[in-house]
C-alpha cells in the first residue's frame, strides 16, 4: 500500500514535469527526436497511472 502511494505521487509528478519541460525542447536543433521520446514516455506513464 505504501509503495502504491509513492508510485501514484511520483508518476503524477513525473508526468507534469515532462509536460512542463516539453515546450523548452522546441528550440533545439534535434527537438523532434526528444519531443517524440517525451510523448512516448508520458503516454506510458499516463497508462501506468490510469491502471493504479
Sine and cosine of phi, psi and omega as CSV:
sin_phi,cos_phi,sin_psi,cos_psi,sin_omega,cos_omega
0.00,0.00,-0.70,0.71,-0.01,-1.00
-0.89,0.45,-0.62,0.78,0.02,-1.00
-0.91,0.41,-0.63,0.78,0.02,-1.00
-0.90,0.44,-0.63,0.78,0.02,-1.00
-0.90,0.44,-0.69,0.72,0.02,-1.00
-0.89,0.45,-0.68,0.74,0.02,-1.00
-0.91,0.42,-0.64,0.77,0.01,-1.00
-0.86,0.50,-0.72,0.69,-0.01,-1.00
-0.93,0.36,-0.71,0.71,-0.05,-1.00
-0.91,0.42,-0.68,0.73,0.01,-1.00
-0.90,0.43,-0.68,0.73,0.01,-1.00
-0.88,0.48,-0.70,0.71,0.01,-1.00
-0.91,0.42,-0.71,0.71,-0.02,-1.00
-0.89,0.45,-0.67,0.75,0.03,-1.00
-0.87,0.49,-0.71,0.70,-0.01,-1.00
-0.92,0.40,-0.60,0.80,0.02,-1.00
-0.91,0.41,-0.72,0.70,0.02,-1.00
-0.89,0.46,-0.65,0.76,0.02,-1.00
-0.91,0.41,-0.59,0.81,0.02,-1.00
-0.94,0.33,-0.63,0.77,-0.05,-1.00
-0.98,0.21,-0.34,0.94,-0.07,-1.00
-0.79,0.61,-0.74,0.67,-0.01,-1.00
-0.90,0.44,-0.40,0.92,-0.01,-1.00
-0.93,0.37,-0.44,0.90,-0.02,-1.00
-0.99,0.16,-0.25,0.97,-0.10,-0.99
-0.89,0.46,-0.44,0.90,-0.01,-1.00
-1.00,0.09,-0.12,0.99,-0.04,-1.00
-0.98,0.21,0.43,-0.90,0.00,-1.00
-0.94,0.35,-0.51,0.86,0.01,-1.00
-0.95,-0.31,0.60,0.80,-0.09,-1.00
-0.86,0.51,-0.63,0.77,-0.06,-1.00
-0.86,0.51,-0.63,0.77,0.02,-1.00
-0.89,0.46,-0.76,0.66,-0.02,-1.00
-0.93,0.36,-0.66,0.76,-0.03,-1.00
-0.90,0.43,-0.65,0.76,0.02,-1.00
-0.92,0.39,-0.61,0.79,0.04,-1.00
-0.92,0.38,-0.68,0.73,0.03,-1.00
-0.88,0.47,-0.70,0.72,0.02,-1.00
-0.87,0.49,-0.67,0.74,0.00,-1.00
-0.91,0.42,-0.70,0.71,-0.01,-1.00
-0.91,0.42,-0.67,0.74,0.02,-1.00
-0.89,0.45,-0.65,0.76,0.02,-1.00
-0.89,0.46,-0.69,0.72,0.03,-1.00
-0.90,0.44,-0.70,0.72,0.02,-1.00
-0.90,0.43,-0.63,0.78,0.02,-1.00
-0.89,0.45,-0.65,0.76,0.06,-1.00
-0.89,0.45,-0.69,0.72,0.05,-1.00
-0.88,0.47,-0.66,0.75,-0.01,-1.00
-0.90,0.43,-0.67,0.75,-0.02,-1.00
-0.93,0.36,-0.48,0.88,0.01,-1.00
-0.96,0.26,-0.30,0.95,-0.01,-1.00
-0.93,0.36,0.00,0.00,0.00,0.00
